[in-house]
Amino acid sequence: MRPFPSSRPLAHTPVKPVVHTPKLVLALTAAGAASCATYNERTVDALRAFENGRFEEAWESYGEDDVTRSEFLAGAEAGMACFAAGEWVLAIDYFSRAASAVRDFEEKALVSPERAASGLLSWAVNESFKDYHGEGFERVMLHATLGLAYLATGAVEDAMVEVRLADDLLTGEEDLYDTDYRAGGLGHFVSAIGFELLGRPDDAFIDYLRMEEKGLGGQLAGRALVRLAHELNRTDELPRLEERYGRYVAPPEDAARIIVVAGVGLGPFKEETRLDIPTGDGVLAWSVPSLTAHHQIISKLVLDVSGNPIETVVIENVASVAKENLDDRLAWLATKSAVRAVIKREMTQQLEEEHGGIGFLAGNLFALVTERADLRAWTTLPDTWQACRAFVSPGTHEVVLRANGGGTRRLGTFVLEPGETVFVYARTLQTRLYVHTIGGRRTDLAASEREAVGAE
């Protein structure tokens, strides 16, 4: 955990409570208690619907005013439900709403990360009373996932705009905390795909190289580097790459490619770590959020094209980045909670002086009820983003996707044209596997069924 990069220590911020009567404090306490249902409690039904594949119910529930109480989270959570359902245009709409809700904050962060971070020092009754702009890594994920949704619609240029913004935001977040997250792999992969589709292999090479530098993408990024180094005649880099990832093997002539991008599992959620210390002058209530991981049943996916299996690799470990990002903010949150605890105890002392025992009781109740950790988080994010790619000869191929530890989906028999790119977007939740194919021509459906095959 690193200290807040500010020239003014937290302890120098003067805050004086103004309290008129214990009746007012009790009223505020009651109002605080009524509004203090945690994010996890308010969204439990929506998340349950999402986990069980009732995606339309989930995105409608997340869109209700009193569920997330955050424009950013309403758009992000509902957008992810639409994305899992294969509703790309609707997903783009919801993700764009989330992006619009934090646009001013992001622009400030891009100009000066420290200036944007100063908002973390606002002295609210508790953290949940502030508007939620998303954790830094969540905003990065928002734009990368929005780019992935644009890619599904064929809007390659729009996808590139979003992943560039994701990369800029990640750089600002790393500068702010003076660290290097093993993050950004999803954005780099989408960017590399986009550059290859646009006929810019030199730029794609750079994105794969950045994945390698961050230790993301494994053989997927490595084999892409070998392929592109050979195609671009980068003879100075090819020996190192071949030594690490294997010798260059030419794809079939006029090869089509099948690219799988999958959100695997469910990311971590926040819980409260709390400490209440009774003293003779009043209670000191202290709380911060902590992350709890979901048990992951499925470890990876396997793409099988005409009997040739290829395993997915992790291109973004969302859970790991989430923990690193929260750890970097934890010192600030702990300090703020401690300062608020002292302020509320001073208020309790003032109430006791003015109103005796009832004032002391009112102050302690206020401190206990209102000091809550902020548990808001983008809970529909996956635990990891994974991907794989197959180069195949043009022609007819049977395509199957399997989840290790979960279900199997026979996607169908496809006719693939020379140079065609087919995307397979997948999401795993518990043992279930949801899959959508984009591109290719299925030959194993009746004509009347083909109209409904955009998402399976």
C-alpha positions as a Markdown table, in Angstrom:
| # | Residue | x | y | z |
|---|---|---|---|---|
| 1 | Met | 0.0 | 0.0 | 0.0 |
| 2 | Arg | 1.4 | 3.4 | -0.9 |
| 3 | Pro | 0.7 | 6.8 | 0.6 |
| 4 | Phe | -1.5 | 9.3 | -1.1 |
| 5 | Pro | 0.7 | 11.5 | -3.4 |
| 6 | Ser | -0.3 | 14.8 | -2.0 |
| 7 | Ser | 1.6 | 17.8 | -0.6 |
| 8 | Arg | -0.9 | 18.2 | 2.3 |
| 9 | Pro | -1.1 | 15.5 | 4.9 |
| 10 | Leu | -4.6 | 14.2 | 5.7 |
| 11 | Ala | -4.2 | 15.2 | 9.4 |
| 12 | His | -4.0 | 18.9 | 8.4 |
| 13 | Thr | -7.5 | 19.0 | 7.0 |
| 14 | Pro | -9.7 | 20.9 | 9.5 |
| 15 | Val | -13.2 | 19.5 | 10.0 |
| 16 | Lys | -15.5 | 20.8 | 12.7 |
| 17 | Pro | -18.8 | 19.1 | 13.4 |
| 18 | Val | -21.9 | 21.3 | 13.8 |
| 19 | Val | -24.6 | 19.7 | 15.9 |
| 20 | His | -27.7 | 21.4 | 17.3 |
| 21 | Thr | -29.6 | 18.7 | 19.1 |
| 22 | Pro | -29.5 | 15.0 | 19.7 |
| 23 | Lys | -32.9 | 14.9 | 18.1 |
| 24 | Leu | -31.4 | 16.0 | 14.8 |
| 25 | Val | -28.6 | 13.4 | 15.2 |
| 26 | Leu | -31.1 | 10.7 | 15.8 |
| 27 | Ala | -33.1 | 11.7 | 12.7 |
| 28 | Leu | -29.9 | 11.7 | 10.6 |
| 29 | Thr | -29.1 | 8.3 | 12.1 |
| 30 | Ala | -32.5 | 6.9 | 11.2 |
| 31 | Ala | -32.1 | 8.3 | 7.7 |
| 32 | Gly | -28.7 | 6.8 | 7.4 |
| 33 | Ala | -29.8 | 3.4 | 8.6 |
| 34 | Ala | -32.7 | 3.4 | 6.1 |
| 35 | Ser | -30.3 | 4.2 | 3.2 |
| 36 | Cys | -27.5 | 2.0 | 4.4 |
| 37 | Ala | -28.4 | -1.3 | 2.6 |
| 38 | Thr | -25.2 | -2.3 | 1.1 |
| 39 | Tyr | -24.6 | -2.6 | -2.6 |
| 40 | Asn | -24.5 | -6.4 | -2.3 |
| 41 | Glu | -27.8 | -6.4 | -0.6 |
| 42 | Arg | -29.5 | -4.1 | -3.1 |
| 43 | Thr | -28.2 | -6.0 | -6.1 |
| 44 | Val | -28.6 | -9.6 | -4.9 |
| 45 | Asp | -31.6 | -10.4 | -7.1 |
| 46 | Ala | -30.1 | -8.8 | -10.2 |
| 47 | Leu | -26.8 | -10.7 | -9.7 |
| 48 | Arg | -28.7 | -14.0 | -9.1 |
| 49 | Ala | -30.6 | -13.5 | -12.3 |
| 50 | Phe | -27.3 | -12.8 | -14.1 |
| 51 | Glu | -25.5 | -15.9 | -12.6 |
| 52 | Asn | -28.4 | -18.1 | -13.7 |
| 53 | Gly | -28.5 | -16.9 | -17.3 |
| 54 | Arg | -31.6 | -14.7 | -17.0 |
| 55 | Phe | -29.8 | -11.9 | -18.7 |
| 56 | Glu | -32.8 | -9.7 | -19.7 |
| 57 | Glu | -34.1 | -9.8 | -16.2 |
| 58 | Ala | -30.7 | -8.9 | -14.9 |
| 59 | Trp | -30.2 | -5.9 | -17.2 |
| 60 | Glu | -33.7 | -4.6 | -16.4 |
| 61 | Ser | -33.1 | -5.0 | -12.7 |
| 62 | Tyr | -29.7 | -3.2 | -12.8 |
| 63 | Gly | -31.4 | -0.4 | -14.6 |
| 64 | Glu | -33.8 | 0.4 | -11.8 |
| 65 | Asp | -33.1 | 3.6 | -10.0 |
| 66 | Asp | -32.8 | 2.2 | -6.4 |
| 67 | Val | -30.7 | -0.8 | -7.2 |
| 68 | Thr | -27.2 | 0.4 | -8.1 |
| 69 | Arg | -27.7 | 4.1 | -7.2 |
| 70 | Ser | -24.9 | 4.9 | -9.5 |
| 71 | Glu | -25.1 | 5.8 | -13.2 |
| 72 | Phe | -21.7 | 4.2 | -13.8 |
| 73 | Leu | -22.7 | 0.9 | -12.2 |
| 74 | Ala | -26.2 | 0.8 | -13.7 |
| 75 | Gly | -24.7 | 1.1 | -17.2 |
| 76 | Ala | -21.7 | -1.2 | -16.5 |
| 77 | Glu | -23.7 | -4.0 | -14.9 |
| 78 | Ala | -26.6 | -3.9 | -17.3 |
| 79 | Gly | -24.2 | -3.7 | -20.2 |
| 80 | Met | -22.4 | -6.8 | -19.1 |
| 81 | Ala | -25.7 | -8.7 | -18.9 |
| 82 | Cys | -26.5 | -7.6 | -22.5 |
| 83 | Phe | -23.0 | -8.6 | -23.5 |
| 84 | Ala | -23.4 | -12.1 | -22.1 |
| 85 | Ala | -26.7 | -12.4 | -23.9 |
| 86 | Gly | -25.1 | -11.4 | -27.2 |
| 87 | Glu | -27.1 | -8.2 | -27.4 |
| 88 | Trp | -24.2 | -6.2 | -28.8 |
| 89 | Val | -26.0 | -2.9 | -29.7 |
| 90 | Leu | -27.8 | -2.8 | -26.4 |
| 91 | Ala | -24.6 | -3.6 | -24.6 |
| 92 | Ile | -22.9 | -0.7 | -26.4 |
| 93 | Asp | -25.8 | 1.6 | -25.3 |
| 94 | Tyr | -25.5 | 0.7 | -21.7 |
| 95 | Phe | -21.7 | 0.7 | -21.6 |
| 96 | Ser | -21.8 | 4.2 | -23.3 |
| 97 | Arg | -24.1 | 5.4 | -20.6 |
| 98 | Ala | -21.6 | 4.3 | -18.0 |
| 99 | Ala | -18.8 | 6.0 | -19.9 |
| 100 | Ser | -20.8 | 9.2 | -20.2 |
| 101 | Ala | -21.5 | 9.2 | -16.4 |
| 102 | Val | -17.7 | 9.4 | -15.7 |
| 103 | Arg | -16.5 | 11.3 | -18.7 |
| 104 | Asp | -15.7 | 14.5 | -16.8 |
| 105 | Phe | -13.9 | 12.5 | -14.1 |
| 106 | Glu | -11.9 | 10.6 | -16.8 |
| 107 | Glu | -10.9 | 13.7 | -18.6 |
| 108 | Lys | -9.6 | 15.1 | -15.4 |
| 109 | Ala | -7.7 | 11.9 | -14.7 |
| 110 | Leu | -6.1 | 12.0 | -18.1 |
| 111 | Val | -4.9 | 15.5 | -17.6 |
| 112 | Ser | -3.7 | 15.0 | -14.0 |
| 113 | Pro | -4.2 | 11.6 | -12.2 |
| 114 | Glu | -3.4 | 13.3 | -8.9 |
| 115 | Arg | -6.0 | 16.0 | -9.4 |
| 116 | Ala | -8.7 | 13.3 | -10.1 |
| 117 | Ala | -7.6 | 11.3 | -7.1 |
| 118 | Ser | -8.1 | 14.3 | -4.8 |
| 119 | Gly | -11.7 | 13.5 | -5.0 |
| 120 | Leu | -11.0 | 10.4 | -2.9 |
| 121 | Leu | -10.4 | 12.8 | 0.1 |
| 122 | Ser | -13.9 | 14.2 | 0.2 |
| 123 | Trp | -15.1 | 14.0 | 3.8 |
| 124 | Ala | -18.5 | 12.3 | 3.5 |
| 125 | Val | -20.4 | 10.7 | 6.5 |
| 126 | Asn | -19.3 | 7.5 | 4.9 |
| 127 | Glu | -17.8 | 6.5 | 1.5 |
| 128 | Ser | -21.1 | 5.3 | 0.1 |
| 129 | Phe | -22.6 | 8.8 | 0.3 |
| 130 | Lys | -20.4 | 10.0 | -2.6 |
| 131 | Asp | -21.0 | 9.5 | -6.3 |
| 132 | Tyr | -19.3 | 6.3 | -7.5 |
| 133 | His | -17.0 | 6.9 | -10.5 |
| 134 | Gly | -15.7 | 3.3 | -10.5 |
| 135 | Glu | -12.4 | 1.9 | -9.4 |
| 136 | Gly | -9.6 | 2.8 | -11.8 |
| 137 | Phe | -9.3 | -0.7 | -13.1 |
| 138 | Glu | -13.1 | -0.8 | -13.6 |
| 139 | Arg | -13.0 | 2.3 | -15.9 |
| 140 | Val | -10.2 | 0.6 | -17.9 |
| 141 | Met | -12.3 | -2.6 | -18.2 |
| 142 | Leu | -15.4 | -0.6 | -19.2 |
| 143 | His | -13.6 | 0.9 | -22.3 |
| 144 | Ala | -11.9 | -2.4 | -23.2 |
| 145 | Thr | -15.2 | -4.3 | -23.0 |
| 146 | Leu | -17.0 | -1.6 | -25.0 |
| 147 | Gly | -14.3 | -2.0 | -27.6 |
| 148 | Leu | -15.0 | -5.7 | -27.7 |
| 149 | Ala | -18.7 | -5.0 | -28.2 |
| 150 | Tyr | -17.9 | -2.6 | -31.1 |
| 151 | Leu | -15.8 | -5.3 | -32.6 |
| 152 | Ala | -18.7 | -7.7 | -32.5 |
| 153 | Thr | -20.7 | -5.2 | -34.7 |
| 154 | Gly | -17.9 | -4.8 | -37.2 |
| 155 | Ala | -17.2 | -1.2 | -36.0 |
| 156 | Val | -13.4 | -1.7 | -35.9 |
| 157 | Glu | -12.5 | 2.0 | -35.8 |
| 158 | Asp | -14.9 | 2.6 | -32.8 |
| 159 | Ala | -13.3 | -0.4 | -31.1 |
| 160 | Met | -9.9 | 1.1 | -31.5 |
| 161 | Val | -10.9 | 4.4 | -30.0 |
| 162 | Glu | -12.2 | 2.7 | -26.9 |
| 163 | Val | -9.1 | 0.5 | -26.3 |
| 164 | Arg | -6.8 | 3.5 | -26.8 |
| 165 | Leu | -8.7 | 5.3 | -24.1 |
| 166 | Ala | -8.5 | 2.2 | -21.9 |
| 167 | Asp | -4.7 | 2.2 | -22.3 |
| 168 | Asp | -4.4 | 5.9 | -21.5 |
| 169 | Leu | -6.5 | 5.5 | -18.4 |
| 170 | Leu | -4.4 | 2.5 | -17.3 |
| 171 | Thr | -1.2 | 4.5 | -17.8 |
| 172 | Gly | -2.6 | 7.3 | -15.6 |
| 173 | Glu | -3.6 | 4.8 | -12.9 |
| 174 | Glu | -0.1 | 3.3 | -12.9 |
| 175 | Asp | 1.5 | 6.7 | -12.7 |
| 176 | Leu | -0.8 | 7.7 | -9.8 |
| 177 | Tyr | 0.2 | 4.7 | -7.7 |
| 178 | Asp | 3.8 | 4.5 | -9.1 |
| 179 | Thr | 3.3 | 0.8 | -10.0 |
| 180 | Asp | 3.0 | -1.5 | -13.0 |
| 181 | Tyr | -0.1 | -3.6 | -13.1 |
| 182 | Arg | -0.2 | -6.8 | -15.1 |
| 183 | Ala | -3.2 | -5.4 | -16.8 |
| 184 | Gly | -4.4 | -4.1 | -20.1 |
| 185 | Gly | -4.2 | -7.5 | -21.9 |
| 186 | Leu | -7.8 | -7.4 | -23.1 |
| 187 | Gly | -7.4 | -3.9 | -24.6 |
| 188 | His | -4.1 | -4.8 | -26.2 |
| 189 | Phe | -5.6 | -8.0 | -27.7 |
| 190 | Val | -8.6 | -6.2 | -29.1 |
| 191 | Ser | -6.3 | -3.5 | -30.5 |
| 192 | Ala | -4.0 | -6.1 | -32.1 |
| 193 | Ile | -7.0 | -7.8 | -33.7 |
| 194 | Gly | -8.2 | -4.4 | -34.9 |
| 195 | Phe | -4.9 | -3.5 | -36.5 |
| 196 | Glu | -4.7 | -6.9 | -38.2 |
| 197 | Leu | -8.2 | -6.4 | -39.6 |
| 198 | Leu | -7.2 | -2.9 | -40.8 |
| 199 | Gly | -4.0 | -4.3 | -42.5 |
| 200 | Arg | -1.6 | -2.7 | -40.0 |
| 201 | Pro | 0.5 | -5.7 | -38.8 |
| 202 | Asp | 3.4 | -3.4 | -37.6 |
| 203 | Asp | 1.0 | -1.8 | -35.0 |
| 204 | Ala | -0.5 | -5.2 | -34.1 |
| 205 | Phe | 3.1 | -6.5 | -33.4 |
| 206 | Ile | 3.6 | -3.7 | -30.9 |
| 207 | Asp | 0.4 | -4.6 | -29.0 |
| 208 | Tyr | 1.4 | -8.3 | -28.8 |
| 209 | Leu | 4.8 | -7.2 | -27.7 |
| 210 | Arg | 3.2 | -5.2 | -24.8 |
| 211 | Met | 1.2 | -8.3 | -23.8 |
| 212 | Glu | 4.4 | -10.3 | -23.7 |
| 213 | Glu | 6.2 | -7.6 | -21.6 |
| 214 | Lys | 3.3 | -7.7 | -19.1 |
| 215 | Gly | 3.3 | -11.5 | -19.0 |
| 216 | Leu | -0.2 | -11.7 | -20.5 |
| 217 | Gly | -1.4 | -13.9 | -23.3 |
| 218 | Gly | 1.3 | -16.6 | -23.1 |
| 219 | Gln | 1.5 | -18.7 | -26.2 |
| 220 | Leu | -1.3 | -16.8 | -27.9 |
| 221 | Ala | 0.7 | -13.5 | -27.9 |
| 222 | Gly | 4.0 | -15.3 | -28.4 |
| 223 | Arg | 2.9 | -17.3 | -31.5 |
| 224 | Ala | 1.4 | -14.1 | -32.9 |
| 225 | Leu | 4.8 | -12.4 | -32.4 |
| 226 | Val | 6.6 | -15.2 | -34.2 |
| 227 | Arg | 4.1 | -15.1 | -37.1 |
| 228 | Leu | 4.2 | -11.3 | -37.5 |
| 229 | Ala | 8.0 | -11.1 | -37.1 |
| 230 | His | 8.3 | -13.6 | -40.0 |
| 231 | Glu | 5.7 | -11.7 | -42.1 |
| 232 | Leu | 7.4 | -8.4 | -41.4 |
| 233 | Asn | 10.9 | -9.7 | -41.9 |
| 234 | Arg | 12.0 | -8.7 | -38.4 |
| 235 | Thr | 15.1 | -10.9 | -38.6 |
| 236 | Asp | 16.6 | -9.3 | -35.5 |
| 237 | Glu | 13.8 | -10.3 | -33.2 |
| 238 | Leu | 12.7 | -13.6 | -34.8 |
| 239 | Pro | 15.5 | -15.8 | -33.2 |
| 240 | Arg | 14.5 | -14.8 | -29.7 |
| 241 | Leu | 10.9 | -15.3 | -30.3 |
| 242 | Glu | 11.3 | -18.7 | -31.9 |
| 243 | Glu | 13.5 | -19.8 | -29.1 |
| 244 | Arg | 10.9 | -18.9 | -26.6 |
| 245 | Tyr | 7.6 | -19.8 | -28.4 |
| 246 | Gly | 8.6 | -22.3 | -31.1 |
| 247 | Arg | 9.6 | -22.1 | -34.7 |
| 248 | Tyr | 7.4 | -20.4 | -37.2 |
| 249 | Val | 4.7 | -22.6 | -38.8 |
| 250 | Ala | 3.0 | -21.0 | -41.8 |
| 251 | Pro | -0.8 | -20.9 | -41.6 |
| 252 | Pro | -2.7 | -22.6 | -44.4 |
| 253 | Glu | -2.9 | -20.7 | -47.6 |
| 254 | Asp | -5.7 | -18.0 | -47.6 |
| 255 | Ala | -6.4 | -19.2 | -44.0 |
| 256 | Ala | -9.6 | -18.2 | -42.2 |
| 257 | Arg | -9.2 | -17.5 | -38.5 |
| 258 | Ile | -11.5 | -18.3 | -35.6 |
| 259 | Ile | -10.9 | -16.1 | -32.5 |
| 260 | Val | -12.4 | -17.0 | -29.1 |
| 261 | Val | -12.7 | -14.3 | -26.4 |
| 262 | Ala | -14.3 | -15.5 | -23.2 |
| 263 | Gly | -15.1 | -14.1 | -19.8 |
| 264 | Val | -14.5 | -16.9 | -17.4 |
| 265 | Gly | -16.2 | -17.1 | -14.0 |
| 266 | Leu | -17.3 | -14.2 | -11.8 |
| 267 | Gly | -15.0 | -11.6 | -10.4 |
| 268 | Pro | -14.5 | -10.8 | -6.7 |
| 269 | Phe | -17.0 | -8.8 | -4.6 |
| 270 | Lys | -16.4 | -6.4 | -1.7 |
| 271 | Glu | -17.1 | -7.1 | 1.9 |
| 272 | Glu | -16.7 | -4.9 | 5.0 |
| 273 | Thr | -13.8 | -5.2 | 7.4 |
| 274 | Arg | -14.9 | -3.4 | 10.5 |
| 275 | Leu | -13.6 | -2.4 | 14.0 |
| 276 | Asp | -15.7 | -0.7 | 16.7 |
| 277 | Ile | -13.6 | 0.5 | 19.7 |
| 278 | Pro | -15.6 | 1.7 | 22.7 |
| 279 | Thr | -13.9 | 4.4 | 24.7 |
| 280 | Gly | -15.0 | 6.5 | 27.7 |
| 281 | Asp | -15.5 | 9.4 | 25.4 |
| 282 | Gly | -17.5 | 7.6 | 22.7 |
| 283 | Val | -17.2 | 4.8 | 20.2 |
| 284 | Leu | -14.6 | 4.8 | 17.5 |
| 285 | Ala | -16.1 | 3.1 | 14.4 |
| 286 | Trp | -13.6 | 2.2 | 11.6 |
| 287 | Ser | -14.4 | 0.3 | 8.4 |
| 288 | Val | -12.7 | -0.4 | 5.0 |
| 289 | Pro | -13.7 | -2.7 | 2.1 |
| 290 | Ser | -11.9 | -6.0 | 1.3 |
| 291 | Leu | -12.2 | -8.3 | -1.7 |
| 292 | Thr | -13.6 | -11.8 | -1.5 |
| 293 | Ala | -13.1 | -14.2 | -4.5 |
| 294 | His | -15.7 | -16.5 | -5.9 |
| 295 | His | -14.9 | -20.1 | -6.2 |
| 296 | Gln | -14.1 | -20.7 | -9.9 |
| 297 | Ile | -15.3 | -24.0 | -11.3 |
| 298 | Ile | -14.2 | -23.6 | -14.9 |
| 299 | Ser | -10.5 | -23.1 | -15.5 |
| 300 | Lys | -10.3 | -22.6 | -19.2 |
| 301 | Leu | -12.1 | -23.3 | -22.5 |
| 302 | Val | -11.1 | -25.6 | -25.4 |
| 303 | Leu | -11.9 | -24.6 | -29.1 |
| 304 | Asp | -12.2 | -27.7 | -31.3 |
| 305 | Val | -12.2 | -27.1 | -35.0 |
| 306 | Ser | -12.6 | -30.3 | -37.0 |
| 307 | Gly | -11.0 | -32.4 | -34.3 |
| 308 | Asn | -8.1 | -30.0 | -33.6 |
| 309 | Pro | -8.3 | -28.6 | -30.0 |
| 310 | Ile | -6.8 | -25.3 | -28.9 |
| 311 | Glu | -6.9 | -24.1 | -25.2 |
| 312 | Thr | -7.6 | -20.6 | -24.2 |
| 313 | Val | -5.0 | -18.6 | -22.2 |
| 314 | Val | -5.5 | -15.8 | -19.7 |
| 315 | Ile | -5.2 | -12.3 | -21.3 |
| 316 | Glu | -6.5 | -10.4 | -18.3 |
| 317 | Asn | -6.7 | -11.5 | -14.7 |
| 318 | Val | -9.5 | -9.2 | -13.5 |
| 319 | Ala | -9.5 | -10.6 | -9.9 |
| 320 | Ser | -5.8 | -10.0 | -9.5 |
| 321 | Val | -5.9 | -6.5 | -10.8 |
| 322 | Ala | -8.9 | -5.6 | -8.7 |
| 323 | Lys | -7.0 | -6.6 | -5.6 |
| 324 | Glu | -3.9 | -4.7 | -6.5 |
| 325 | Asn | -5.9 | -1.6 | -7.3 |
| 326 | Leu | -7.9 | -1.7 | -4.0 |
| 327 | Asp | -4.7 | -2.4 | -2.0 |
| 328 | Asp | -3.3 | 0.8 | -3.5 |
| 329 | Arg | -6.3 | 2.8 | -2.3 |
| 330 | Leu | -6.6 | 1.1 | 1.1 |
| 331 | Ala | -4.3 | 3.3 | 3.0 |
| 332 | Trp | -6.3 | 6.4 | 1.9 |
| 333 | Leu | -9.6 | 4.7 | 2.8 |
| 334 | Ala | -8.3 | 3.5 | 6.2 |
| 335 | Thr | -7.0 | 7.0 | 7.0 |
| 336 | Lys | -10.3 | 8.7 | 6.1 |
| 337 | Ser | -12.3 | 6.2 | 8.2 |
| 338 | Ala | -10.0 | 6.8 | 11.2 |
| 339 | Val | -10.3 | 10.6 | 10.8 |
| 340 | Arg | -14.1 | 10.3 | 10.6 |
| 341 | Ala | -14.1 | 8.2 | 13.7 |
| 342 | Val | -12.3 | 10.9 | 15.6 |
| 343 | Ile | -14.6 | 13.6 | 14.3 |
| 344 | Lys | -17.7 | 11.6 | 15.3 |
| 345 | Arg | -16.3 | 10.9 | 18.7 |
| 346 | Glu | -15.8 | 14.7 | 19.2 |
| 347 | Met | -19.3 | 15.2 | 18.1 |
| 348 | Thr | -20.5 | 12.7 | 20.7 |
| 349 | Gln | -18.5 | 14.6 | 23.4 |
| 350 | Gln | -20.2 | 17.8 | 22.3 |
| 351 | Leu | -23.6 | 16.2 | 22.5 |
| 352 | Glu | -22.9 | 14.8 | 25.9 |
| 353 | Glu | -21.9 | 18.2 | 27.2 |
| 354 | Glu | -25.0 | 19.8 | 25.9 |
| 355 | His | -27.6 | 17.1 | 26.4 |
| 356 | Gly | -26.2 | 14.6 | 28.9 |
| 357 | Gly | -26.8 | 10.8 | 28.5 |
| 358 | Ile | -29.2 | 11.1 | 25.6 |
| 359 | Gly | -26.7 | 13.1 | 23.7 |
| 360 | Phe | -24.0 | 10.6 | 24.3 |
| 361 | Leu | -26.3 | 7.8 | 23.1 |
| 362 | Ala | -27.3 | 9.7 | 20.0 |
| 363 | Gly | -23.7 | 10.4 | 19.1 |
| 364 | Asn | -22.6 | 6.8 | 19.5 |
| 365 | Leu | -25.6 | 5.5 | 17.5 |
| 366 | Phe | -24.8 | 8.0 | 14.7 |
| 367 | Ala | -21.1 | 6.8 | 14.6 |
| 368 | Leu | -22.0 | 3.1 | 14.5 |
| 369 | Val | -24.8 | 3.3 | 11.9 |
| 370 | Thr | -23.1 | 5.7 | 9.5 |
| 371 | Glu | -19.6 | 4.4 | 9.4 |
| 372 | Arg | -19.9 | 1.9 | 6.6 |
| 373 | Ala | -17.3 | 0.7 | 4.0 |
| 374 | Asp | -18.2 | 1.4 | 0.4 |
| 375 | Leu | -19.0 | -2.0 | -1.1 |
| 376 | Arg | -20.0 | -0.7 | -4.6 |
| 377 | Ala | -18.2 | -2.6 | -7.3 |
| 378 | Trp | -18.8 | -3.9 | -10.9 |
| 379 | Thr | -19.8 | -7.4 | -9.8 |
| 380 | Thr | -20.7 | -8.9 | -13.2 |
| 381 | Leu | -17.1 | -8.7 | -14.5 |
| 382 | Pro | -15.5 | -12.1 | -15.1 |
| 383 | Asp | -12.7 | -13.5 | -13.0 |
| 384 | Thr | -10.5 | -13.7 | -16.1 |
| 385 | Trp | -10.7 | -12.8 | -19.7 |
| 386 | Gln | -9.3 | -15.6 | -21.9 |
| 387 | Ala | -8.7 | -16.1 | -25.6 |
| 388 | Cys | -7.4 | -18.4 | -28.3 |
| 389 | Arg | -7.1 | -18.4 | -32.1 |
| 390 | Ala | -7.2 | -21.0 | -34.8 |
| 391 | Phe | -6.0 | -20.7 | -38.4 |
| 392 | Val | -7.9 | -23.1 | -40.7 |
| 393 | Ser | -8.1 | -23.8 | -44.4 |
| 394 | Pro | -11.0 | -22.2 | -46.2 |
| 395 | Gly | -13.9 | -24.6 | -46.4 |
| 396 | Thr | -16.3 | -26.5 | -44.1 |
| 397 | His | -15.5 | -27.1 | -40.5 |
| 398 | Glu | -17.3 | -28.4 | -37.4 |
| 399 | Val | -16.7 | -26.0 | -34.5 |
| 400 | Val | -17.2 | -27.1 | -30.8 |
| 401 | Leu | -16.4 | -25.1 | -27.6 |
| 402 | Arg | -15.8 | -27.0 | -24.3 |
| 403 | Ala | -15.4 | -25.6 | -20.8 |
| 404 | Asn | -13.0 | -27.6 | -18.6 |
| 405 | Gly | -15.2 | -28.4 | -15.6 |
| 406 | Gly | -18.4 | -27.2 | -17.3 |
| 407 | Gly | -20.6 | -27.7 | -20.4 |
| 408 | Thr | -19.9 | -28.2 | -24.1 |
| 409 | Arg | -21.5 | -26.3 | -27.0 |
| 410 | Arg | -21.5 | -27.6 | -30.5 |
| 411 | Leu | -21.5 | -24.4 | -32.4 |
| 412 | Gly | -22.3 | -26.0 | -35.8 |
| 413 | Thr | -20.8 | -26.7 | -39.1 |
| 414 | Phe | -19.5 | -23.6 | -40.8 |
| 415 | Val | -18.3 | -22.7 | -44.3 |
| 416 | Leu | -15.4 | -20.3 | -43.9 |
| 417 | Glu | -14.3 | -18.1 | -46.8 |
| 418 | Pro | -10.6 | -17.4 | -47.6 |
| 419 | Gly | -9.2 | -14.8 | -45.2 |
| 420 | Glu | -12.4 | -14.6 | -43.1 |
| 421 | Thr | -12.4 | -13.9 | -39.4 |
| 422 | Val | -15.0 | -15.5 | -37.2 |
| 423 | Phe | -15.4 | -14.4 | -33.6 |
| 424 | Val | -16.7 | -16.6 | -30.8 |
| 425 | Tyr | -17.6 | -14.7 | -27.7 |
| 426 | Ala | -18.3 | -16.8 | -24.6 |
| 427 | Arg | -19.1 | -16.4 | -20.9 |
| 428 | Thr | -19.0 | -19.0 | -18.2 |
| 429 | Leu | -21.1 | -18.7 | -15.1 |
| 430 | Gln | -20.8 | -21.6 | -12.5 |
| 431 | Thr | -20.8 | -24.7 | -14.8 |
| 432 | Arg | -22.8 | -23.1 | -17.7 |
| 433 | Leu | -21.4 | -21.9 | -21.0 |
| 434 | Tyr | -23.0 | -19.2 | -23.1 |
| 435 | Val | -21.6 | -18.8 | -26.6 |
| 436 | His | -22.2 | -16.4 | -29.5 |
| 437 | Thr | -20.7 | -16.8 | -33.0 |
| 438 | Ile | -20.1 | -13.8 | -35.2 |
| 439 | Gly | -19.3 | -14.5 | -38.9 |
| 440 | Gly | -19.1 | -17.7 | -40.9 |
| 441 | Arg | -22.0 | -19.4 | -42.7 |
| 442 | Arg | -23.6 | -22.3 | -40.9 |
| 443 | Thr | -24.6 | -25.2 | -43.2 |
| 444 | Asp | -26.4 | -27.4 | -40.6 |
| 445 | Leu | -29.5 | -25.2 | -40.2 |
| 446 | Ala | -32.8 | -25.0 | -42.2 |
| 447 | Ala | -33.3 | -21.7 | -44.0 |
| 448 | Ser | -36.0 | -20.7 | -41.5 |
| 449 | Glu | -33.6 | -21.1 | -38.6 |
| 450 | Arg | -30.8 | -19.1 | -40.1 |
| 451 | Glu | -32.5 | -15.8 | -39.3 |
| 452 | Ala | -32.1 | -16.5 | -35.5 |
| 453 | Val | -28.5 | -17.7 | -35.6 |
| 454 | Gly | -26.7 | -14.4 | -34.9 |
| 455 | Ala | -26.3 | -15.4 | -31.3 |
| 456 | Glu | -26.6 | -18.9 | -30.0 |
